Amino acid sequence: MTTTTTELLLYLLCLLSSLHRSLSASGQVAFESVPDLEKSMYKVIDGYPCVRLLNLSGEIGCANPGLDKVVAPIVKFKNDIELTQSSSLLVASYDFESFLSRVSSDSKFARNVAGVLVESGAQNQTHLKGSSPDKKFPQVEFSPYQNSKFEWNPTGSGIMWGLYDFPVFLLSESSTQSLQEVAVKNENKDTYAAEVTEFDLVMQTTKAGTHDSESCLRERTCLPLGGYSVWSALPTVNISSSSSKNRKPIILAVASMDSASFFRDKSLGAESPLSGMISLLAAVDALSRIEGLDTLSKQLVFVVFTGEAWGYLGSRRFLLELDQHTDAVNGINNTLIETVIELGSVGKGYDQGVKTFYAHTAGVSSATNKTLSAIQKARDSLGTESIKYSTASESNPGIPPSSFMSFLRQNPLTPGVVLEDFDTSFTNKFYHSHLDDLSNINSSAIAAAASLVARTLYVLASNNNDLSDSSLKSIKVNTSLVEELVGCLLSCEPGLSCELVNRYISPSSACPSHYVGVIQGDPSEPYYGYVNDVPRFVWNFMADMTSTNGGPCSENCSSQTGGVCVKKEIDGKGVCAISTTRYVPAYSTRLKYESESWTVLPSDPADPVWTESNWNTISLRVYSVQGAAYDHLVLVAGVSVTALAYLLIVVIKAFIAKALKQD
C-alpha cells in the first residue's frame, strides 16, 4: 500500500508542477491595483449603439430586454446558422438586413439572440450596392400630397423604425478585426474557455416601464429630440425698427445640418443632407464678399435647420416661432417671404466631369417661375458646360422629402424650389445609413451647387437680369473652403479639430456626429453647454460671414444694434460683430416647457413627439469565461486532490506511529 500511495503522491506533484508551468508560460504579470487586474481581464470594445427612442405611439430602437447586463458567447452569423444557446452574433454589414428579417420571421432563432455586433470596414462596404435603413418614402406622413406609395428611396428597408429587445452595436474597424479573431477562437471546440460579450444598454424607460413619449416625459425618464437651428441675414437687418413698411421682400435659402442612422452616434449624412449645408455655407461666404449688398432690392435670409430627420422638427418649429413672433425670429416677417430655395442632396451630381442638378417644385406660380428663370440665368452666367440644370420630371408626385414640405403643409401656395442631384429617386443609395460618409460624395459637385445657388440668390435679390453684370460675375465660390468644410464636418481626421472649426469654437470631440441629440433646459434660452458642436460652428461661421466690422466683445456688445459675440469660445473674449444671426430652438411643436418639465399639447396630431430614453451608462466589453466541461474537470481534480491529501495524512500518521513504536 505504501508503494501505491507513493506513486499517487508523485503523480500529484507532477500534475501540480505541470499546472504551475502552464500558468507561468505566458510570463509573469504584476498587478499593482484592482483596476490593473480588471483591465487585464476585460477588454473594452469601441462601438456605436442603437438606442431606444419613443413617440406618442410607442417605441423603436434597441435596448437590453431587462434591467441587467447581457452576457453571451460570440458567434459569427451565417444565413443557415442554428442557435442552441443564447449568443452574441457578429454580423457583417451586408448581412444585417437579412439577419433582422430572420429575427422577425423565426421566433426560435430570435429567442437565442442575446445581442448583435455589426462589423464595419471597407471589406463590408464593397459587398453593398446600396443599403438604407429608412423607408422607401421617408417621413411620408408629412407629405403635402396624397401619393404615399412613391419610392423616392428605392433601397429603403425601414429597419431603423423597428423595435428590438436586444442590444445592437456597430463596431469600429479595429474592434471588428479583434472580434472576428475571437469568433474564430470560439469556433474551436478544443478550448475550455469561451469569449463572451457583456452589453450594458439598460434604458431608464425600461426600468420605469414608460413605453411612450407622454409617460416618459411625465416620469422624466426621457428627453425630447431637438437642438438649435441657425438663421442669418445678409445684409444685417435693423431689428430695432418696429415698422415693417421699410422691410424688403425676403428670399429664404435653407438647408439641414442633421442626419440619422440605425446607430445613434454614427450619423454622418455626408450626401444627405450635409452636402447641401456645406454648399449653402460656401454660397454665404461667396455672397458676403461682393460690393453693394445694401443696395439689393430684396433681403437674403439663410436658415440651417436641425431635427429634420425626425419629423422636420426644425422647420416646423421655425414656422411656429414666426407665427408667434418670438424673439428668436425677430427680424423675419413671414408675410414678406417671396420664395424658398432649399439645397438638398447635391454631393453626387457628378458624372464624367459634368455636374447636373434638378429643380423640384410644388406647382406653377409666377414666383416659382421667376426662381426657375433665375437658376437658368445663374447657370448661363457661369459660362461653362460642366454645370447643367434641369427641372425635375413632371411624373413626380411633388417635391421629394425635404424641409420645404413643412412650408407647403402650412401654406400650399408657398413658392419654392428644392435643388437636388436626382430626378425621380435618390442617387444616394445609403440614405440615412452609417455608410453615407466621405466616400459617398464629390466635393466638386458641392462647389458647383454653391456657385449655382449663390448667383441665383443674387439674381433674385437684385432683380438684375444682365448676365454681363460685373457684380454677378464676381461671385465665385472658394473651392478650398468647400474642401475644408468637407474634411472638418464629414470625417474624424482632421474632423472638428481642423483649423477652420477651431477658429470659431472649442469642440467637445474631433469626430463629428450629425444626430440631432436631445434638448435640455429652457429651449428659449440656449445655454452654451447644451448646444452641440456643429450648430455652434454654423452660428459663429454665419455670424462672421454676414457681419460688419466689430471690435472686442464687452458687456454691452449685445446691447448694440445687432451685436453678437463671435469666437468667444477661443479666447474668452471674442469679437463683437454686427450681424443678424440667431439660434432658433428645434423641438416638437406639441411640446411646452414650463416649471422645468415638458407637457404634451393636443395640437397637430401628425407630430409624433420623438424622445430619447435616458440611461446611466452604455458600455460593451469582452472577457473569457470557462466552459462547463472545464468546470467539471476542476471539480474532479479538486476532489481528487482532497482525497489524496487525506490519504497522504493517513499514511504519514501510520508511518510516524510505526517509527515511534520501533524506538
KOLPA-80703 format. One record per residue (C-alpha): y, z, x; residue in one letter. Coordinates in steps of 0.2 Angstrom, whole numbers, padded with zeros to 4 digits, always signed. Example, Ala and Ser with C-alpha at 12.3 -4.5 7.8 and 13.67 -1.06 7.14 Angstrom:
<nodes>
-0022+0039+0062A
-0005+0036+0068S
</nodes>
This chain:
<nodes>
+0000+0000+0000M
+0012+0004+0014T
+0009-0014+0022T
+0013-0022+0005T
+0029-0011+0002T
+0035-0015+0020T
+0033-0034+0016E
+0043-0032+0000L
+0057-0022+0009L
+0058-0036+0022L
+0059-0049+0009Y
+0073-0039+0000L
+0083-0038+0017L
+0081-0057+0019C
+0087-0060+0002L
+0102-0049+0004L
+0106-0057+0021S
+0105-0074+0013S
+0117-0069-0001L
+0129-0062+0012H
+0129-0079+0022R
+0132-0089+0006S
+0146-0078+0001L
+0154-0080+0018S
+0150-0098+0021A
+0167-0104+0015S
+0177-0092+0026G
+0184-0075+0023Q
+0199-0074+0011V
+0210-0058+0012A
+0219-0054-0004F
+0234-0043-0002E
+0238-0041-0021S
+0232-0044-0038V
+0242-0059-0040P
+0234-0067-0025D
+0217-0063-0032L
+0222-0071-0049E
+0229-0086-0040K
+0213-0089-0031S
+0203-0088-0047M
+0214-0098-0059Y
+0222-0115-0057K
+0237-0118-0067V
+0237-0136-0074I
+0253-0146-0076D
+0254-0154-0093G
+0265-0158-0109Y
+0259-0150-0125P
+0258-0157-0143C
+0266-0143-0153V
+0267-0138-0171R
+0281-0145-0182L
+0284-0141-0200L
+0293-0148-0215N
+0295-0143-0233L
+0278-0151-0237S
+0268-0144-0223G
+0263-0145-0205E
+0260-0158-0192I
+0256-0157-0173G
+0244-0146-0163C
+0241-0128-0160A
+0227-0116-0156N
+0217-0113-0173P
+0219-0094-0172G
+0228-0080-0163L
+0218-0080-0147D
+0217-0092-0132K
+0204-0105-0132V
+0192-0106-0118V
+0179-0120-0116A
+0170-0131-0103P
+0177-0148-0098I
+0168-0163-0104V
+0173-0181-0101K
+0174-0190-0118F
+0164-0206-0121K
+0163-0215-0138N
+0145-0211-0140D
+0146-0193-0134I
+0137-0179-0145E
+0144-0162-0143L
+0131-0147-0143T
+0144-0134-0140Q
+0162-0130-0141S
+0170-0141-0127S
+0187-0146-0119S
+0187-0165-0120L
+0195-0175-0106L
+0201-0191-0114V
+0208-0207-0107A
+0225-0213-0114S
+0217-0229-0120Y
+0203-0219-0129D
+0215-0206-0138F
+0217-0215-0154E
+0199-0219-0156S
+0195-0201-0152F
+0207-0194-0165L
+0199-0207-0178S
+0182-0200-0174R
+0188-0182-0176V
+0195-0186-0194S
+0178-0195-0199S
+0165-0185-0190D
+0166-0166-0196S
+0151-0161-0185K
+0159-0168-0169F
+0176-0161-0174A
+0169-0143-0176R
+0165-0143-0157N
+0182-0149-0151V
+0190-0134-0143A
+0204-0143-0135G
+0210-0160-0128V
+0216-0165-0111L
+0224-0183-0111V
+0224-0192-0095E
+0239-0201-0088S
+0242-0213-0073G
+0243-0232-0070A
+0225-0235-0072Q
+0226-0228-0090N
+0241-0239-0095Q
+0234-0255-0088T
+0220-0254-0102H
+0233-0253-0116L
+0241-0269-0123K
+0250-0258-0135G
+0250-0240-0142S
+0262-0232-0154S
+0258-0215-0162P
+0272-0219-0176D
+0269-0228-0192K
+0270-0247-0195K
+0286-0244-0204F
+0294-0229-0195P
+0304-0217-0207Q
+0301-0229-0222V
+0306-0215-0234E
+0324-0218-0228F
+0324-0237-0230S
+0338-0244-0241P
+0327-0257-0248Y
+0310-0257-0258Q
+0298-0267-0246N
+0289-0252-0239S
+0274-0262-0233K
+0283-0272-0220F
+0277-0269-0202E
+0291-0268-0190W
+0279-0258-0178N
+0263-0268-0178P
+0254-0257-0165T
+0258-0241-0175G
+0244-0229-0179S
+0253-0215-0187G
+0243-0202-0177I
+0259-0191-0172M
+0261-0187-0191W
+0243-0179-0192G
+0239-0160-0192L
+0227-0155-0178Y
+0220-0137-0177D
+0216-0138-0158F
+0227-0139-0143P
+0231-0155-0135V
+0240-0158-0118F
+0245-0174-0109L
+0241-0171-0091L
+0252-0175-0076S
+0245-0188-0064E
+0240-0175-0051S
+0231-0164-0064S
+0222-0179-0071T
+0214-0183-0054Q
+0209-0164-0052S
+0201-0163-0069L
+0192-0179-0068Q
+0183-0171-0052E
+0180-0155-0062V
+0172-0165-0077A
+0160-0174-0064V
+0156-0157-0057K
+0152-0150-0074N
+0140-0165-0077E
+0129-0159-0063N
+0116-0149-0071K
+0110-0141-0055D
+0125-0130-0053T
+0125-0112-0061Y
+0144-0112-0064A
+0155-0122-0076A
+0173-0126-0075E
+0182-0121-0091V
+0200-0123-0098T
+0210-0109-0106E
+0223-0116-0118F
+0237-0104-0123D
+0245-0113-0138L
+0247-0100-0151V
+0261-0103-0163M
+0271-0090-0172Q
+0269-0099-0188T
+0250-0097-0187T
+0252-0079-0183K
+0263-0076-0198A
+0255-0088-0210G
+0271-0098-0213T
+0265-0116-0216H
+0281-0125-0221D
+0299-0125-0216S
+0306-0115-0230E
+0294-0100-0227S
+0295-0100-0208C
+0314-0101-0209L
+0314-0086-0220R
+0302-0076-0209E
+0311-0083-0193R
+0295-0090-0185T
+0303-0107-0183C
+0320-0115-0179L
+0327-0132-0186P
+0325-0148-0176L
+0343-0153-0171G
+0356-0153-0157G
+0373-0161-0155Y
+0379-0179-0157S
+0394-0185-0147V
+0409-0196-0153W
+0424-0203-0144S
+0439-0214-0147A
+0447-0227-0137L
+0461-0226-0135P
+0464-0207-0139T
+0468-0203-0157V
+0483-0192-0162N
+0473-0179-0171I
+0488-0168-0174S
+0496-0182-0186S
+0490-0177-0203S
+0496-0193-0211S
+0483-0207-0212S
+0497-0221-0215K
+0498-0225-0197N
+0480-0224-0193R
+0471-0240-0189K
+0455-0248-0196P
+0440-0242-0187I
+0427-0252-0178I
+0412-0240-0176L
+0399-0243-0162A
+0384-0232-0162V
+0368-0229-0153A
+0355-0215-0152S
+0350-0203-0137M
+0334-0195-0144D
+0316-0201-0145S
+0299-0194-0150A
+0281-0195-0145S
+0265-0186-0148F
+0269-0174-0134F
+0285-0164-0135R
+0292-0165-0118D
+0286-0182-0114K
+0298-0192-0125S
+0307-0204-0113L
+0310-0218-0126G
+0316-0230-0112A
+0316-0245-0123E
+0318-0237-0140S
+0332-0230-0141P
+0338-0226-0123L
+0341-0244-0118S
+0354-0246-0132G
+0363-0230-0127M
+0364-0235-0109I
+0371-0251-0115S
+0384-0243-0125L
+0389-0231-0111L
+0391-0246-0100A
+0402-0255-0113A
+0413-0240-0115V
+0415-0240-0096D
+0420-0259-0096A
+0432-0257-0110L
+0441-0242-0103S
+0446-0252-0088R
+0456-0265-0097I
+0475-0265-0100E
+0484-0264-0116G
+0472-0253-0126L
+0486-0245-0136D
+0491-0262-0142T
+0474-0265-0151L
+0476-0268-0170S
+0460-0258-0173K
+0453-0241-0167Q
+0437-0241-0157L
+0426-0226-0160V
+0409-0223-0151F
+0395-0212-0158V
+0379-0207-0149V
+0368-0199-0162F
+0354-0186-0158T
+0340-0182-0170G
+0337-0199-0177E
+0319-0199-0173A
+0317-0185-0186W
+0324-0191-0202G
+0340-0198-0195Y
+0347-0180-0193L
+0362-0185-0183G
+0369-0200-0193S
+0366-0191-0210R
+0374-0175-0204R
+0389-0186-0196F
+0392-0194-0213L
+0391-0177-0222L
+0404-0170-0210E
+0415-0185-0213L
+0414-0182-0232D
+0418-0164-0229Q
+0432-0167-0217H
+0426-0154-0205T
+0435-0151-0188D
+0420-0159-0179A
+0425-0176-0185V
+0444-0173-0186N
+0452-0190-0182G
+0440-0201-0191I
+0444-0206-0209N
+0428-0214-0216N
+0438-0224-0228T
+0445-0234-0213L
+0428-0239-0206I
+0429-0258-0206E
+0412-0262-0199T
+0397-0253-0189V
+0389-0261-0174I
+0373-0252-0168E
+0364-0255-0152L
+0346-0253-0154G
+0332-0258-0143S
+0339-0270-0130V
+0329-0267-0114G
+0316-0281-0117K
+0327-0295-0122G
+0322-0304-0106Y
+0311-0320-0104D
+0311-0331-0089Q
+0329-0326-0084G
+0336-0328-0102V
+0342-0313-0112K
+0340-0315-0131T
+0347-0304-0144F
+0346-0304-0163Y
+0359-0298-0175A
+0351-0289-0191H
+0362-0287-0206T
+0360-0280-0223A
+0368-0294-0233G
+0383-0306-0234V
+0401-0300-0234S
+0417-0306-0226S
+0417-0291-0214A
+0399-0294-0209T
+0403-0312-0206N
+0418-0308-0196K
+0407-0297-0185T
+0394-0310-0183L
+0408-0323-0178S
+0415-0310-0165A
+0397-0309-0157I
+0397-0328-0156Q
+0414-0328-0148K
+0409-0315-0136A
+0394-0324-0131R
+0404-0340-0128D
+0417-0331-0118S
+0403-0326-0106L
+0401-0344-0101G
+0383-0343-0097T
+0367-0350-0105E
+0357-0335-0098S
+0363-0324-0113I
+0358-0330-0131K
+0361-0323-0148Y
+0354-0327-0165S
+0355-0320-0182T
+0338-0312-0187A
+0326-0321-0199S
+0331-0321-0217E
+0312-0317-0221S
+0315-0300-0215N
+0317-0287-0230P
+0333-0280-0222G
+0338-0271-0206I
+0325-0263-0195P
+0323-0244-0194P
+0340-0238-0187S
+0354-0226-0189S
+0363-0239-0200F
+0351-0236-0213M
+0360-0219-0216S
+0376-0228-0219F
+0368-0240-0231L
+0360-0226-0241R
+0377-0218-0243Q
+0386-0234-0247N
+0375-0250-0249P
+0391-0261-0246L
+0395-0254-0229T
+0397-0269-0217P
+0387-0269-0201G
+0376-0277-0188V
+0361-0270-0179V
+0359-0278-0162L
+0341-0278-0156E
+0329-0288-0144D
+0317-0293-0158F
+0317-0303-0173D
+0304-0299-0186T
+0294-0285-0177S
+0297-0273-0162F
+0294-0281-0145T
+0291-0263-0139N
+0273-0261-0140K
+0275-0242-0135F
+0287-0237-0149Y
+0288-0218-0149H
+0274-0217-0136S
+0275-0207-0120H
+0272-0224-0111L
+0289-0230-0116D
+0295-0227-0099D
+0305-0236-0085L
+0291-0249-0083S
+0294-0255-0101N
+0312-0261-0099I
+0323-0273-0089N
+0340-0267-0083S
+0347-0284-0083S
+0344-0286-0101A
+0353-0269-0104I
+0368-0275-0094A
+0368-0292-0104A
+0368-0282-0120A
+0383-0271-0114A
+0393-0287-0109S
+0390-0295-0126L
+0395-0279-0136V
+0410-0274-0125A
+0418-0291-0128R
+0413-0291-0146T
+0422-0275-0149L
+0437-0281-0140Y
+0437-0297-0151V
+0436-0287-0167L
+0449-0273-0161A
+0462-0286-0155S
+0460-0299-0168N
+0461-0312-0154N
+0450-0327-0156N
+0457-0335-0140D
+0442-0337-0128L
+0453-0340-0113S
+0462-0324-0116D
+0463-0315-0099S
+0460-0298-0106S
+0444-0304-0114L
+0438-0312-0098K
+0442-0296-0088S
+0429-0286-0097I
+0415-0285-0085K
+0400-0273-0086V
+0397-0263-0070N
+0378-0268-0067T
+0377-0254-0053S
+0382-0241-0066L
+0368-0248-0078V
+0356-0246-0064E
+0362-0229-0060E
+0361-0224-0078L
+0343-0231-0079V
+0337-0221-0064G
+0346-0205-0070C
+0340-0205-0088L
+0323-0213-0088L
+0314-0206-0073S
+0312-0190-0063C
+0317-0197-0046E
+0331-0195-0045P
+0332-0191-0063G
+0346-0179-0069L
+0348-0173-0051S
+0357-0190-0047C
+0374-0191-0041E
+0381-0198-0057L
+0375-0184-0068V
+0379-0171-0055N
+0397-0177-0055R
+0399-0170-0073Y
+0385-0157-0076I
+0373-0145-0068S
+0357-0150-0077P
+0343-0137-0081S
+0329-0149-0075S
+0328-0165-0064A
+0316-0173-0076C
+0324-0180-0092P
+0317-0177-0109S
+0324-0185-0125H
+0316-0174-0138Y
+0329-0168-0149V
+0324-0149-0147G
+0330-0135-0159V
+0347-0130-0164I
+0351-0112-0160Q
+0365-0101-0166G
+0380-0106-0177D
+0380-0125-0176P
+0399-0127-0180S
+0402-0118-0163E
+0392-0127-0149P
+0388-0115-0135Y
+0386-0122-0118Y
+0369-0115-0116G
+0362-0122-0132Y
+0367-0140-0129V
+0354-0150-0120N
+0357-0159-0103D
+0359-0177-0110V
+0371-0173-0124P
+0382-0163-0111R
+0382-0178-0099F
+0386-0190-0113V
+0400-0179-0119W
+0408-0177-0101N
+0405-0196-0097F
+0413-0202-0113M
+0427-0190-0112A
+0431-0196-0094D
+0430-0214-0098M
+0441-0213-0113T
+0454-0201-0106S
+0471-0202-0099T
+0475-0194-0083N
+0475-0175-0083G
+0477-0160-0071G
+0466-0145-0068P
+0460-0135-0083C
+0469-0120-0088S
+0468-0108-0103E
+0480-0119-0113N
+0470-0136-0110C
+0463-0136-0127S
+0480-0132-0135S
+0487-0148-0128Q
+0486-0163-0139T
+0468-0170-0137G
+0465-0159-0122G
+0447-0157-0116V
+0440-0149-0100C
+0429-0161-0091V
+0417-0157-0077K
+0419-0139-0079K
+0401-0135-0075E
+0403-0142-0057I
+0416-0130-0050D
+0420-0119-0065G
+0437-0126-0065K
+0436-0144-0072G
+0449-0157-0076V
+0460-0156-0092C
+0459-0174-0099A
+0467-0180-0114I
+0453-0188-0124S
+0447-0188-0142T
+0429-0183-0138T
+0419-0171-0148R
+0402-0164-0152Y
+0395-0166-0170V
+0381-0154-0175P
+0365-0164-0179A
+0353-0155-0191Y
+0346-0156-0209S
+0359-0159-0222T
+0348-0147-0233R
+0351-0133-0222L
+0365-0120-0222K
+0368-0107-0208Y
+0376-0090-0213E
+0374-0072-0208S
+0363-0078-0193E
+0350-0086-0204S
+0346-0103-0212W
+0345-0107-0230T
+0337-0122-0238V
+0348-0131-0251L
+0342-0141-0266P
+0352-0156-0261S
+0344-0173-0255D
+0326-0172-0259P
+0322-0186-0247A
+0327-0174-0232D
+0310-0166-0226P
+0319-0152-0216V
+0310-0153-0200W
+0307-0137-0190T
+0298-0132-0174E
+0287-0116-0173S
+0292-0103-0161N
+0279-0097-0148W
+0278-0084-0134N
+0271-0094-0120T
+0262-0111-0118I
+0250-0112-0104S
+0235-0122-0098L
+0224-0116-0083R
+0206-0119-0077V
+0194-0107-0069Y
+0175-0105-0066S
+0163-0096-0077V
+0144-0093-0073Q
+0131-0101-0084G
+0119-0091-0094A
+0104-0096-0083A
+0114-0088-0068Y
+0117-0073-0078D
+0099-0071-0082H
+0094-0073-0063L
+0107-0060-0058V
+0099-0048-0071L
+0082-0051-0065V
+0087-0049-0047A
+0096-0033-0051G
+0081-0026-0060V
+0070-0031-0045S
+0082-0023-0033V
+0082-0007-0043T
+0063-0006-0044A
+0061-0010-0025L
+0074+0004-0021A
+0064+0016-0032Y
+0048+0011-0024L
+0056+0012-0007L
+0061+0030-0010I
+0044+0035-0016V
+0036+0028+0000V
+0049+0036+0011I
+0046+0053+0002K
+0027+0051+0004A
+0029+0047+0022F
+0040+0061+0026I
+0029+0073+0017A
+0014+0067+0026K
+0023+0069+0043A
+0028+0087+0039L
+0010+0092+0035K
+0004+0085+0051Q
+0017+0096+0060D
</nodes>
